[in-house]
Amino acid sequence: MPDEVKEQRIECPNCGHNIRVALDASEGDQDYYDECPACCMEMHLNLHVDEYNQKIQLAVGSDNEQIF
């Protein structure tokens, strides 16, 4: 997989604001938090690099979601 930075548009899970994030797959799988510039709430970003299929998978969530 090429070690290039890709840009992806995501939606904040808290307020729905559209945000562009840079995805750098050169470090492999990543799990990190970023702050939404609109509502200032944290977003949980989980980046998975699928080497076999040459794809980057991004899951976006918030930690204030409750599971029953």
HTML snippet that shows the backbone in 3Dmol.js (N, CA, C, O; Angstrom):
<script src="https://3Dmol.org/build/3Dmol-min.js"></script>
<div id="view" style="width:600px;height:400px;position:relative"></div>
<script>
const pdb = `
ATOM      1  N   MET A   1       0.844  -1.178   0.000  1.00  0.00           N
ATOM      2  CA  MET A   1       0.000   0.000   0.000  1.00  0.00           C
ATOM      3  C   MET A   1       0.886   1.237   0.000  1.00  0.00           C
ATOM      4  O   MET A   1       1.836   1.310   0.780  1.00  0.00           O
ATOM      5  N   PRO A   2       0.605   2.187  -0.837  1.00  0.00           N
ATOM      6  CA  PRO A   2       1.417   3.397  -0.875  1.00  0.00           C
ATOM      7  C   PRO A   2       1.336   4.151   0.444  1.00  0.00           C
ATOM      8  O   PRO A   2       0.272   4.248   1.055  1.00  0.00           O
ATOM      9  N   ASP A   3       2.463   4.676   0.869  1.00  0.00           N
ATOM     10  CA  ASP A   3       2.522   5.430   2.123  1.00  0.00           C
ATOM     11  C   ASP A   3       2.218   6.895   1.844  1.00  0.00           C
ATOM     12  O   ASP A   3       3.099   7.749   1.928  1.00  0.00           O
ATOM     13  N   GLU A   4       0.976   7.173   1.515  1.00  0.00           N
ATOM     14  CA  GLU A   4       0.587   8.542   1.245  1.00  0.00           C
ATOM     15  C   GLU A   4      -0.530   8.946   2.184  1.00  0.00           C
ATOM     16  O   GLU A   4      -1.259   8.106   2.711  1.00  0.00           O
ATOM     17  N   VAL A   5      -0.651  10.248   2.383  1.00  0.00           N
ATOM     18  CA  VAL A   5      -1.694  10.774   3.235  1.00  0.00           C
ATOM     19  C   VAL A   5      -2.932  11.015   2.371  1.00  0.00           C
ATOM     20  O   VAL A   5      -2.861  11.663   1.326  1.00  0.00           O
ATOM     21  N   LYS A   6      -4.056  10.485   2.822  1.00  0.00           N
ATOM     22  CA  LYS A   6      -5.320  10.668   2.115  1.00  0.00           C
ATOM     23  C   LYS A   6      -6.235  11.526   2.963  1.00  0.00           C
ATOM     24  O   LYS A   6      -6.155  11.504   4.191  1.00  0.00           O
ATOM     25  N   GLU A   7      -7.095  12.277   2.316  1.00  0.00           N
ATOM     26  CA  GLU A   7      -8.051  13.107   3.032  1.00  0.00           C
ATOM     27  C   GLU A   7      -9.432  12.489   2.908  1.00  0.00           C
ATOM     28  O   GLU A   7      -9.832  12.053   1.828  1.00  0.00           O
ATOM     29  N   GLN A   8     -10.159  12.453   4.016  1.00  0.00           N
ATOM     30  CA  GLN A   8     -11.489  11.846   4.049  1.00  0.00           C
ATOM     31  C   GLN A   8     -12.446  12.796   4.748  1.00  0.00           C
ATOM     32  O   GLN A   8     -12.099  13.413   5.755  1.00  0.00           O
ATOM     33  N   ARG A   9     -13.648  12.908   4.211  1.00  0.00           N
ATOM     34  CA  ARG A   9     -14.690  13.708   4.864  1.00  0.00           C
ATOM     35  C   ARG A   9     -15.478  12.788   5.786  1.00  0.00           C
ATOM     36  O   ARG A   9     -15.941  11.723   5.376  1.00  0.00           O
ATOM     37  N   ILE A  10     -15.625  13.215   7.043  1.00  0.00           N
ATOM     38  CA  ILE A  10     -16.394  12.449   8.025  1.00  0.00           C
ATOM     39  C   ILE A  10     -17.450  13.353   8.650  1.00  0.00           C
ATOM     40  O   ILE A  10     -17.425  14.571   8.479  1.00  0.00           O
ATOM     41  N   GLU A  11     -18.365  12.745   9.367  1.00  0.00           N
ATOM     42  CA  GLU A  11     -19.399  13.483  10.083  1.00  0.00           C
ATOM     43  C   GLU A  11     -19.171  13.295  11.579  1.00  0.00           C
ATOM     44  O   GLU A  11     -18.978  12.174  12.050  1.00  0.00           O
ATOM     45  N   CYS A  12     -19.196  14.395  12.317  1.00  0.00           N
ATOM     46  CA  CYS A  12     -19.024  14.320  13.768  1.00  0.00           C
ATOM     47  C   CYS A  12     -20.175  13.499  14.350  1.00  0.00           C
ATOM     48  O   CYS A  12     -21.336  13.788  14.059  1.00  0.00           O
ATOM     49  N   PRO A  13     -19.882  12.481  15.166  1.00  0.00           N
ATOM     50  CA  PRO A  13     -20.942  11.653  15.747  1.00  0.00           C
ATOM     51  C   PRO A  13     -21.752  12.392  16.812  1.00  0.00           C
ATOM     52  O   PRO A  13     -22.820  11.929  17.213  1.00  0.00           O
ATOM     53  N   ASN A  14     -21.248  13.535  17.268  1.00  0.00           N
ATOM     54  CA  ASN A  14     -21.932  14.295  18.311  1.00  0.00           C
ATOM     55  C   ASN A  14     -22.881  15.345  17.746  1.00  0.00           C
ATOM     56  O   ASN A  14     -24.023  15.452  18.195  1.00  0.00           O
ATOM     57  N   CYS A  15     -22.413  16.134  16.750  1.00  0.00           N
ATOM     58  CA  CYS A  15     -23.229  17.249  16.260  1.00  0.00           C
ATOM     59  C   CYS A  15     -23.576  17.154  14.778  1.00  0.00           C
ATOM     60  O   CYS A  15     -24.403  17.928  14.295  1.00  0.00           O
ATOM     61  N   GLY A  16     -22.960  16.218  14.038  1.00  0.00           N
ATOM     62  CA  GLY A  16     -23.267  16.048  12.625  1.00  0.00           C
ATOM     63  C   GLY A  16     -22.493  16.955  11.686  1.00  0.00           C
ATOM     64  O   GLY A  16     -22.725  16.927  10.478  1.00  0.00           O
ATOM     65  N   HIS A  17     -21.579  17.760  12.214  1.00  0.00           N
ATOM     66  CA  HIS A  17     -20.777  18.673  11.390  1.00  0.00           C
ATOM     67  C   HIS A  17     -19.843  17.874  10.478  1.00  0.00           C
ATOM     68  O   HIS A  17     -19.233  16.901  10.921  1.00  0.00           O
ATOM     69  N   ASN A  18     -19.727  18.275   9.209  1.00  0.00           N
ATOM     70  CA  ASN A  18     -18.805  17.622   8.269  1.00  0.00           C
ATOM     71  C   ASN A  18     -17.399  18.149   8.480  1.00  0.00           C
ATOM     72  O   ASN A  18     -17.178  19.357   8.562  1.00  0.00           O
ATOM     73  N   ILE A  19     -16.457  17.230   8.567  1.00  0.00           N
ATOM     74  CA  ILE A  19     -15.058  17.554   8.855  1.00  0.00           C
ATOM     75  C   ILE A  19     -14.175  16.790   7.883  1.00  0.00           C
ATOM     76  O   ILE A  19     -14.496  15.663   7.507  1.00  0.00           O
ATOM     77  N   ARG A  20     -13.082  17.384   7.479  1.00  0.00           N
ATOM     78  CA  ARG A  20     -12.079  16.685   6.676  1.00  0.00           C
ATOM     79  C   ARG A  20     -10.929  16.287   7.592  1.00  0.00           C
ATOM     80  O   ARG A  20     -10.393  17.110   8.334  1.00  0.00           O
ATOM     81  N   VAL A  21     -10.560  15.011   7.527  1.00  0.00           N
ATOM     82  CA  VAL A  21      -9.437  14.514   8.327  1.00  0.00           C
ATOM     83  C   VAL A  21      -8.398  13.907   7.396  1.00  0.00           C
ATOM     84  O   VAL A  21      -8.734  13.345   6.353  1.00  0.00           O
ATOM     85  N   ALA A  22      -7.147  14.026   7.781  1.00  0.00           N
ATOM     86  CA  ALA A  22      -6.050  13.430   7.028  1.00  0.00           C
ATOM     87  C   ALA A  22      -5.783  12.037   7.581  1.00  0.00           C
ATOM     88  O   ALA A  22      -5.637  11.858   8.790  1.00  0.00           O
ATOM     89  N   LEU A  23      -5.720  11.050   6.688  1.00  0.00           N
ATOM     90  CA  LEU A  23      -5.471   9.664   7.080  1.00  0.00           C
ATOM     91  C   LEU A  23      -4.079   9.272   6.610  1.00  0.00           C
ATOM     92  O   LEU A  23      -3.806   9.245   5.410  1.00  0.00           O
ATOM     93  N   ASP A  24      -3.205   8.971   7.556  1.00  0.00           N
ATOM     94  CA  ASP A  24      -1.832   8.569   7.254  1.00  0.00           C
ATOM     95  C   ASP A  24      -1.693   7.087   7.589  1.00  0.00           C
ATOM     96  O   ASP A  24      -1.619   6.711   8.759  1.00  0.00           O
ATOM     97  N   ALA A  25      -1.659   6.256   6.564  1.00  0.00           N
ATOM     98  CA  ALA A  25      -1.599   4.809   6.758  1.00  0.00           C
ATOM     99  C   ALA A  25      -0.175   4.291   6.920  1.00  0.00           C
ATOM    100  O   ALA A  25       0.021   3.085   7.072  1.00  0.00           O
ATOM    101  N   SER A  26       0.813   5.161   6.892  1.00  0.00           N
ATOM    102  CA  SER A  26       2.206   4.713   6.969  1.00  0.00           C
ATOM    103  C   SER A  26       2.560   4.107   8.324  1.00  0.00           C
ATOM    104  O   SER A  26       3.528   3.355   8.425  1.00  0.00           O
ATOM    105  N   GLU A  27       1.790   4.424   9.367  1.00  0.00           N
ATOM    106  CA  GLU A  27       2.056   3.889  10.705  1.00  0.00           C
ATOM    107  C   GLU A  27       1.212   2.654  11.009  1.00  0.00           C
ATOM    108  O   GLU A  27       1.254   2.146  12.129  1.00  0.00           O
ATOM    109  N   GLY A  28       0.455   2.166  10.044  1.00  0.00           N
ATOM    110  CA  GLY A  28      -0.376   0.987  10.269  1.00  0.00           C
ATOM    111  C   GLY A  28      -1.657   1.343  10.996  1.00  0.00           C
ATOM    112  O   GLY A  28      -2.125   2.479  10.918  1.00  0.00           O
ATOM    113  N   ASP A  29      -2.232   0.372  11.708  1.00  0.00           N
ATOM    114  CA  ASP A  29      -3.476   0.584  12.437  1.00  0.00           C
ATOM    115  C   ASP A  29      -3.280   1.643  13.515  1.00  0.00           C
ATOM    116  O   ASP A  29      -2.243   1.694  14.176  1.00  0.00           O
ATOM    117  N   GLN A  30      -4.299   2.490  13.681  1.00  0.00           N
ATOM    118  CA  GLN A  30      -4.220   3.572  14.665  1.00  0.00           C
ATOM    119  C   GLN A  30      -5.551   3.702  15.385  1.00  0.00           C
ATOM    120  O   GLN A  30      -6.609   3.439  14.813  1.00  0.00           O
ATOM    121  N   ASP A  31      -5.489   4.106  16.629  1.00  0.00           N
ATOM    122  CA  ASP A  31      -6.661   4.331  17.461  1.00  0.00           C
ATOM    123  C   ASP A  31      -6.404   5.626  18.220  1.00  0.00           C
ATOM    124  O   ASP A  31      -5.527   5.673  19.082  1.00  0.00           O
ATOM    125  N   TYR A  32      -7.163   6.683  17.906  1.00  0.00           N
ATOM    126  CA  TYR A  32      -6.881   7.971  18.524  1.00  0.00           C
ATOM    127  C   TYR A  32      -8.145   8.806  18.654  1.00  0.00           C
ATOM    128  O   TYR A  32      -9.199   8.454  18.124  1.00  0.00           O
ATOM    129  N   TYR A  33      -8.019   9.919  19.369  1.00  0.00           N
ATOM    130  CA  TYR A  33      -9.119  10.846  19.584  1.00  0.00           C
ATOM    131  C   TYR A  33      -8.777  12.173  18.922  1.00  0.00           C
ATOM    132  O   TYR A  33      -7.619  12.590  18.889  1.00  0.00           O
ATOM    133  N   ASP A  34      -9.816  12.833  18.389  1.00  0.00           N
ATOM    134  CA  ASP A  34      -9.669  14.154  17.818  1.00  0.00           C
ATOM    135  C   ASP A  34     -10.871  14.970  18.265  1.00  0.00           C
ATOM    136  O   ASP A  34     -11.920  14.415  18.594  1.00  0.00           O
ATOM    137  N   GLU A  35     -10.719  16.282  18.276  1.00  0.00           N
ATOM    138  CA  GLU A  35     -11.792  17.155  18.736  1.00  0.00           C
ATOM    139  C   GLU A  35     -12.502  17.788  17.548  1.00  0.00           C
ATOM    140  O   GLU A  35     -11.857  18.255  16.610  1.00  0.00           O
ATOM    141  N   CYS A  36     -13.809  17.804  17.589  1.00  0.00           N
ATOM    142  CA  CYS A  36     -14.612  18.431  16.538  1.00  0.00           C
ATOM    143  C   CYS A  36     -14.449  19.951  16.655  1.00  0.00           C
ATOM    144  O   CYS A  36     -14.615  20.503  17.742  1.00  0.00           O
ATOM    145  N   PRO A  37     -14.127  20.631  15.553  1.00  0.00           N
ATOM    146  CA  PRO A  37     -13.964  22.092  15.629  1.00  0.00           C
ATOM    147  C   PRO A  37     -15.288  22.833  15.833  1.00  0.00           C
ATOM    148  O   PRO A  37     -15.278  23.998  16.232  1.00  0.00           O
ATOM    149  N   ALA A  38     -16.416  22.191  15.571  1.00  0.00           N
ATOM    150  CA  ALA A  38     -17.716  22.853  15.714  1.00  0.00           C
ATOM    151  C   ALA A  38     -18.260  22.752  17.140  1.00  0.00           C
ATOM    152  O   ALA A  38     -18.669  23.760  17.717  1.00  0.00           O
ATOM    153  N   CYS A  39     -18.269  21.538  17.717  1.00  0.00           N
ATOM    154  CA  CYS A  39     -18.883  21.356  19.040  1.00  0.00           C
ATOM    155  C   CYS A  39     -17.860  21.114  20.153  1.00  0.00           C
ATOM    156  O   CYS A  39     -18.226  21.067  21.327  1.00  0.00           O
ATOM    157  N   CYS A  40     -16.593  20.960  19.796  1.00  0.00           N
ATOM    158  CA  CYS A  40     -15.490  20.757  20.755  1.00  0.00           C
ATOM    159  C   CYS A  40     -15.601  19.457  21.547  1.00  0.00           C
ATOM    160  O   CYS A  40     -14.966  19.312  22.592  1.00  0.00           O
ATOM    161  N   MET A  41     -16.407  18.508  21.057  1.00  0.00           N
ATOM    162  CA  MET A  41     -16.508  17.203  21.701  1.00  0.00           C
ATOM    163  C   MET A  41     -15.497  16.255  21.060  1.00  0.00           C
ATOM    164  O   MET A  41     -15.126  16.417  19.898  1.00  0.00           O
ATOM    165  N   GLU A  42     -15.061  15.270  21.831  1.00  0.00           N
ATOM    166  CA  GLU A  42     -14.093  14.316  21.311  1.00  0.00           C
ATOM    167  C   GLU A  42     -14.753  13.282  20.412  1.00  0.00           C
ATOM    168  O   GLU A  42     -15.871  12.833  20.665  1.00  0.00           O
ATOM    169  N   MET A  43     -14.031  12.915  19.351  1.00  0.00           N
ATOM    170  CA  MET A  43     -14.448  11.847  18.448  1.00  0.00           C
ATOM    171  C   MET A  43     -13.407  10.742  18.540  1.00  0.00           C
ATOM    172  O   MET A  43     -12.207  11.013  18.587  1.00  0.00           O
ATOM    173  N   HIS A  44     -13.863   9.512  18.566  1.00  0.00           N
ATOM    174  CA  HIS A  44     -12.966   8.363  18.609  1.00  0.00           C
ATOM    175  C   HIS A  44     -12.775   7.870  17.174  1.00  0.00           C
ATOM    176  O   HIS A  44     -13.741   7.484  16.516  1.00  0.00           O
ATOM    177  N   LEU A  45     -11.543   7.884  16.694  1.00  0.00           N
ATOM    178  CA  LEU A  45     -11.223   7.457  15.332  1.00  0.00           C
ATOM    179  C   LEU A  45     -10.393   6.183  15.393  1.00  0.00           C
ATOM    180  O   LEU A  45      -9.374   6.122  16.080  1.00  0.00           O
ATOM    181  N   ASN A  46     -10.843   5.169  14.665  1.00  0.00           N
ATOM    182  CA  ASN A  46     -10.130   3.900  14.610  1.00  0.00           C
ATOM    183  C   ASN A  46      -9.799   3.618  13.148  1.00  0.00           C
ATOM    184  O   ASN A  46     -10.689   3.379  12.331  1.00  0.00           O
ATOM    185  N   LEU A  47      -8.516   3.649  12.835  1.00  0.00           N
ATOM    186  CA  LEU A  47      -8.028   3.456  11.471  1.00  0.00           C
ATOM    187  C   LEU A  47      -7.444   2.060  11.335  1.00  0.00           C
ATOM    188  O   LEU A  47      -6.575   1.663  12.111  1.00  0.00           O
ATOM    189  N   HIS A  48      -7.926   1.318  10.346  1.00  0.00           N
ATOM    190  CA  HIS A  48      -7.415  -0.026  10.085  1.00  0.00           C
ATOM    191  C   HIS A  48      -6.894  -0.080   8.658  1.00  0.00           C
ATOM    192  O   HIS A  48      -7.588   0.304   7.716  1.00  0.00           O
ATOM    193  N   VAL A  49      -5.671  -0.559   8.508  1.00  0.00           N
ATOM    194  CA  VAL A  49      -5.055  -0.692   7.190  1.00  0.00           C
ATOM    195  C   VAL A  49      -5.176  -2.141   6.748  1.00  0.00           C
ATOM    196  O   VAL A  49      -4.610  -3.039   7.371  1.00  0.00           O
ATOM    197  N   ASP A  50      -5.919  -2.363   5.667  1.00  0.00           N
ATOM    198  CA  ASP A  50      -6.108  -3.692   5.107  1.00  0.00           C
ATOM    199  C   ASP A  50      -5.095  -3.865   3.975  1.00  0.00           C
ATOM    200  O   ASP A  50      -5.345  -3.468   2.837  1.00  0.00           O
ATOM    201  N   GLU A  51      -3.956  -4.460   4.302  1.00  0.00           N
ATOM    202  CA  GLU A  51      -2.869  -4.627   3.320  1.00  0.00           C
ATOM    203  C   GLU A  51      -3.262  -5.562   2.186  1.00  0.00           C
ATOM    204  O   GLU A  51      -2.864  -5.352   1.040  1.00  0.00           O
ATOM    205  N   TYR A  52      -4.038  -6.588   2.495  1.00  0.00           N
ATOM    206  CA  TYR A  52      -4.400  -7.580   1.492  1.00  0.00           C
ATOM    207  C   TYR A  52      -5.264  -6.968   0.378  1.00  0.00           C
ATOM    208  O   TYR A  52      -5.021  -7.197  -0.807  1.00  0.00           O
ATOM    209  N   ASN A  53      -6.277  -6.187   0.780  1.00  0.00           N
ATOM    210  CA  ASN A  53      -7.185  -5.572  -0.196  1.00  0.00           C
ATOM    211  C   ASN A  53      -6.772  -4.160  -0.593  1.00  0.00           C
ATOM    212  O   ASN A  53      -7.453  -3.518  -1.392  1.00  0.00           O
ATOM    213  N   GLN A  54      -5.655  -3.668  -0.039  1.00  0.00           N
ATOM    214  CA  GLN A  54      -5.151  -2.335  -0.347  1.00  0.00           C
ATOM    215  C   GLN A  54      -6.187  -1.253  -0.038  1.00  0.00           C
ATOM    216  O   GLN A  54      -6.443  -0.370  -0.857  1.00  0.00           O
ATOM    217  N   LYS A  55      -6.785  -1.336   1.173  1.00  0.00           N
ATOM    218  CA  LYS A  55      -7.807  -0.374   1.575  1.00  0.00           C
ATOM    219  C   LYS A  55      -7.527   0.149   2.972  1.00  0.00           C
ATOM    220  O   LYS A  55      -6.852  -0.488   3.781  1.00  0.00           O
ATOM    221  N   ILE A  56      -8.068   1.329   3.223  1.00  0.00           N
ATOM    222  CA  ILE A  56      -8.028   1.931   4.550  1.00  0.00           C
ATOM    223  C   ILE A  56      -9.457   1.983   5.064  1.00  0.00           C
ATOM    224  O   ILE A  56     -10.349   2.475   4.372  1.00  0.00           O
ATOM    225  N   GLN A  57      -9.683   1.479   6.275  1.00  0.00           N
ATOM    226  CA  GLN A  57     -11.007   1.494   6.876  1.00  0.00           C
ATOM    227  C   GLN A  57     -10.976   2.429   8.076  1.00  0.00           C
ATOM    228  O   GLN A  57     -10.071   2.347   8.907  1.00  0.00           O
ATOM    229  N   LEU A  58     -11.961   3.317   8.170  1.00  0.00           N
ATOM    230  CA  LEU A  58     -12.029   4.275   9.263  1.00  0.00           C
ATOM    231  C   LEU A  58     -13.380   4.160   9.956  1.00  0.00           C
ATOM    232  O   LEU A  58     -14.428   4.250   9.318  1.00  0.00           O
ATOM    233  N   ALA A  59     -13.341   3.959  11.268  1.00  0.00           N
ATOM    234  CA  ALA A  59     -14.554   3.941  12.084  1.00  0.00           C
ATOM    235  C   ALA A  59     -14.532   5.172  12.980  1.00  0.00           C
ATOM    236  O   ALA A  59     -13.529   5.449  13.638  1.00  0.00           O
ATOM    237  N   VAL A  60     -15.640   5.911  13.005  1.00  0.00           N
ATOM    238  CA  VAL A  60     -15.737   7.135  13.796  1.00  0.00           C
ATOM    239  C   VAL A  60     -16.870   6.972  14.782  1.00  0.00           C
ATOM    240  O   VAL A  60     -17.974   6.570  14.415  1.00  0.00           O
ATOM    241  N   GLY A  61     -16.594   7.284  16.037  1.00  0.00           N
ATOM    242  CA  GLY A  61     -17.620   7.179  17.064  1.00  0.00           C
ATOM    243  C   GLY A  61     -17.357   8.164  18.177  1.00  0.00           C
ATOM    244  O   GLY A  61     -16.368   8.898  18.156  1.00  0.00           O
ATOM    245  N   SER A  62     -18.244   8.176  19.146  1.00  0.00           N
ATOM    246  CA  SER A  62     -18.056   9.013  20.324  1.00  0.00           C
ATOM    247  C   SER A  62     -18.130   8.104  21.549  1.00  0.00           C
ATOM    248  O   SER A  62     -18.812   7.079  21.535  1.00  0.00           O
ATOM    249  N   ASP A  63     -17.434   8.487  22.586  1.00  0.00           N
ATOM    250  CA  ASP A  63     -17.414   7.649  23.781  1.00  0.00           C
ATOM    251  C   ASP A  63     -18.613   7.887  24.692  1.00  0.00           C
ATOM    252  O   ASP A  63     -18.749   7.225  25.721  1.00  0.00           O
ATOM    253  N   ASN A  64     -19.488   8.829  24.322  1.00  0.00           N
ATOM    254  CA  ASN A  64     -20.660   9.062  25.159  1.00  0.00           C
ATOM    255  C   ASN A  64     -21.856   8.235  24.698  1.00  0.00           C
ATOM    256  O   ASN A  64     -22.964   8.415  25.204  1.00  0.00           O
ATOM    257  N   GLU A  65     -21.644   7.327  23.742  1.00  0.00           N
ATOM    258  CA  GLU A  65     -22.705   6.437  23.299  1.00  0.00           C
ATOM    259  C   GLU A  65     -22.905   5.344  24.358  1.00  0.00           C
ATOM    260  O   GLU A  65     -21.942   4.786  24.883  1.00  0.00           O
ATOM    261  N   GLN A  66     -24.155   5.059  24.652  1.00  0.00           N
ATOM    262  CA  GLN A  66     -24.455   4.049  25.645  1.00  0.00           C
ATOM    263  C   GLN A  66     -24.971   2.799  24.969  1.00  0.00           C
ATOM    264  O   GLN A  66     -25.773   2.873  24.037  1.00  0.00           O
ATOM    265  N   ILE A  67     -24.517   1.655  25.433  1.00  0.00           N
ATOM    266  CA  ILE A  67     -24.968   0.380  24.906  1.00  0.00           C
ATOM    267  C   ILE A  67     -25.751  -0.326  25.998  1.00  0.00           C
ATOM    268  O   ILE A  67     -25.257  -0.494  27.113  1.00  0.00           O
ATOM    269  N   PHE A  68     -26.963  -0.736  25.682  1.00  0.00           N
ATOM    270  CA  PHE A  68     -27.826  -1.411  26.671  1.00  0.00           C
ATOM    271  C   PHE A  68     -27.918  -2.874  26.358  1.00  0.00           C
ATOM    272  O   PHE A  68     -28.595  -3.616  27.070  1.00  0.00           O
TER     273      PHE A  68
END
`;
const viewer = $3Dmol.createViewer("view");
viewer.addModel(pdb, "pdb");
viewer.setStyle({}, {cartoon: {color: "spectrum"}});
viewer.zoomTo();
viewer.render();
</script>
